[in-house]
């Protein structure tokens, strides 16, 4: 069974509750999800979203392991560093 790769971009203004629900549903459906954030405010929201999604998984008896990373991308002709989070359900 092939997993779908879903790229989920987080902004500093992203709604934690809505995004964590979406993240939880995508992961529960078996999708391979990566979230990315640029900037301190976006990374802060991304961490909150992952914590809340992990809590939702724990209520179902599963653990959500988070693999943080970093990569560079060209955005609007500028090279920016993205913080990325990948997930493993245990």
WOWO-V595005 format. One record per backbone hydrogen bond with DSSP energy under -0.5 kcal/mol. NH is the residue of the N-H (numbers start at 1). CO is the residue of the C=O. If there is no record, write none. Layout:
nh->{NH/NH}
co->{CO/CO}
This chain:
nh->{6/6/7/8/8/9/10/14/16/19/20/21/22/23/24/25/26/27/28/29/30/31/32/33/34/35/36/37/38/43/44/45/46/47/48/49/50/51/52/53/54/55/56/57/58/59/60/60/61/62/65/65/67/68/69/71/73/75/75/78/80/80/82/82/83/84/84/85/86/87/88/90/90}
co->{4/32/5/6/34/7/36/11/14/15/16/17/18/19/20/21/22/23/24/25/27/26/4/31/6/85/8/83/10/39/40/41/42/43/44/45/46/47/48/49/50/51/52/53/54/55/56/57/58/57/63/88/86/66/84/82/80/73/78/75/73/78/71/80/37/69/82/35/67/33/65/63/88}
